[in-house]
Amino acid sequence: MAARSSPVVAPRAAASSFLDDVTGGHPPGELGDRLIFPAALRVRAKRDFEAVYRTGKRIGDAFFSINLCANKVNLPRLGLSVGTKAIGNAIARNRVRRLIRESFRHARPGLRPLDYVVGAKSAARQASATTLRASLETLWTRTRL
């Protein structure tokens, strides 16, 4: 019986740093002008959300609340909290999420390196996209102070 051979595996590339993953290999100064939103700029872990809610500061208006807290990556990161009770079905929730992400992408170059968790309130369900964008722009401005 012939011996089984294992497939040839290519050598692994050198491990990249977290910052390389976030910036796509560009120096950090160049990241500020790029409207990208890689996974490394998102708050995704439960412990990160809990830290923001537990130790962070909260600002808000009729449509959104933003909890913000210092982070260890020295870059602004976004977390989303868009619930079924407040916004409704998946189509409406995804619409609000897209608006929040797009607003964050445009505001990010001027934001401090904090974790931002944006929660949608029920008034956002019926509001127009223009109203929601204006609301978020006002809140991003307030976080810069």
C-alpha positions as CSV (number, residue, x, y, z in Angstrom):
1,M,0.0,0.0,0.0
2,A,1.4,3.4,-0.9
3,A,2.2,5.9,1.8
4,R,0.0,8.9,2.1
5,S,1.7,12.2,1.4
6,S,0.6,15.4,2.9
7,P,-0.1,18.4,0.7
8,V,2.7,20.9,0.3
9,V,2.0,23.9,2.4
10,A,3.4,27.2,1.5
11,P,5.4,29.0,4.2
12,R,3.5,31.6,6.1
13,A,4.1,35.2,5.4
14,A,5.6,37.3,8.2
15,A,3.0,38.2,10.8
16,S,1.6,41.7,10.3
17,S,1.0,44.0,13.1
18,F,-2.4,45.1,14.3
19,L,-1.7,48.6,12.9
20,D,-0.8,47.1,9.5
21,D,-4.1,45.2,9.5
22,V,-6.1,48.4,10.3
23,T,-4.3,50.7,7.9
24,G,-3.8,48.3,5.1
25,G,0.0,48.8,5.4
26,H,-0.2,52.5,5.0
27,P,1.5,54.8,7.6
28,P,-1.0,56.0,10.3
29,G,-0.9,59.5,9.0
30,E,-2.3,58.4,5.7
31,L,-5.2,56.6,7.3
32,G,-6.9,59.9,8.3
33,D,-7.9,60.8,4.8
34,R,-9.1,57.4,3.7
35,L,-12.8,56.6,4.1
36,I,-12.3,52.9,5.0
37,F,-14.0,50.9,7.8
38,P,-12.1,47.7,8.3
39,A,-13.1,45.2,11.0
40,A,-10.3,46.3,13.3
41,L,-12.0,49.7,13.6
42,R,-15.1,48.2,15.0
43,V,-16.0,47.4,18.6
44,R,-17.1,43.8,18.4
45,A,-16.1,42.0,21.6
46,K,-18.6,41.8,24.4
47,R,-16.0,42.9,26.9
48,D,-15.3,46.0,24.9
49,F,-19.0,46.9,24.8
50,E,-19.3,46.3,28.5
51,A,-16.2,48.5,29.2
52,V,-17.7,51.4,27.2
53,Y,-21.1,51.1,29.0
54,R,-19.5,50.7,32.4
55,T,-16.8,53.4,32.3
56,G,-17.7,55.6,29.4
57,K,-19.4,59.0,29.0
58,R,-22.8,59.2,27.3
59,I,-24.2,61.9,25.1
60,G,-27.3,61.8,23.0
61,D,-30.3,63.4,21.4
62,A,-33.8,62.3,20.3
63,F,-32.5,59.8,17.7
64,F,-29.2,58.4,19.0
65,S,-27.1,58.0,22.1
66,I,-23.3,57.7,21.9
67,N,-21.3,56.1,24.7
68,L,-17.6,56.8,24.5
69,C,-14.6,55.5,26.3
70,A,-10.8,55.4,25.9
71,N,-9.3,52.4,24.1
72,K,-6.0,50.7,23.8
73,V,-5.6,50.8,20.0
74,N,-5.2,54.6,19.8
75,L,-7.7,54.8,16.9
76,P,-11.4,55.6,16.9
77,R,-13.6,52.5,16.8
78,L,-17.3,52.2,16.3
79,G,-19.8,49.8,17.9
80,L,-23.5,49.6,17.0
81,S,-26.5,48.9,19.2
82,V,-29.6,49.0,17.0
83,G,-32.3,47.0,18.7
84,T,-35.5,45.5,17.4
85,K,-37.6,47.2,20.1
86,A,-36.4,50.6,19.1
87,I,-36.2,50.4,15.3
88,G,-38.2,47.4,14.2
89,N,-37.6,44.8,11.5
90,A,-34.3,43.9,10.0
91,I,-34.7,46.2,7.0
92,A,-35.2,49.2,9.2
93,R,-32.3,48.2,11.5
94,N,-29.9,47.7,8.6
95,R,-30.9,51.1,7.1
96,V,-30.0,52.8,10.4
97,R,-26.8,50.8,10.7
98,R,-25.7,51.8,7.3
99,L,-26.4,55.5,8.0
100,I,-24.4,55.3,11.3
101,R,-21.4,53.6,9.6
102,E,-21.3,56.0,6.7
103,S,-21.5,59.0,9.1
104,F,-18.7,57.5,11.2
105,R,-16.5,57.0,8.1
106,H,-16.8,60.6,7.2
107,A,-16.4,61.9,10.8
108,R,-13.5,59.5,11.8
109,P,-10.6,61.7,10.7
110,G,-11.6,64.4,13.2
111,L,-12.6,62.1,16.1
112,R,-10.5,61.4,19.1
113,P,-9.1,57.8,19.5
114,L,-11.9,56.4,21.6
115,D,-14.4,53.6,21.4
116,Y,-17.8,55.0,20.3
117,V,-20.9,52.8,20.8
118,V,-23.9,54.3,19.0
119,G,-27.4,53.3,20.1
120,A,-30.5,54.1,18.1
121,K,-33.6,55.3,19.8
122,S,-37.2,54.7,18.7
123,A,-37.5,58.2,17.2
124,A,-35.0,57.2,14.5
125,R,-37.4,54.7,13.1
126,Q,-39.6,57.3,11.4
127,A,-37.0,60.0,10.8
128,S,-35.6,60.8,7.3
129,A,-32.1,59.9,6.4
130,T,-31.2,63.6,6.2
131,T,-32.5,64.2,9.7
132,L,-30.5,61.2,11.0
133,R,-27.3,62.3,9.3
134,A,-27.6,65.8,10.7
135,S,-28.2,64.3,14.2
136,L,-25.1,62.2,14.0
137,E,-23.0,65.1,12.7
138,T,-24.1,67.1,15.7
139,L,-23.2,64.3,18.1
140,W,-19.8,63.7,16.4
141,T,-19.1,67.4,16.9
142,R,-20.1,67.2,20.6
143,T,-17.7,64.3,21.1
144,R,-14.8,66.3,19.9
145,L,-15.1,68.8,22.7
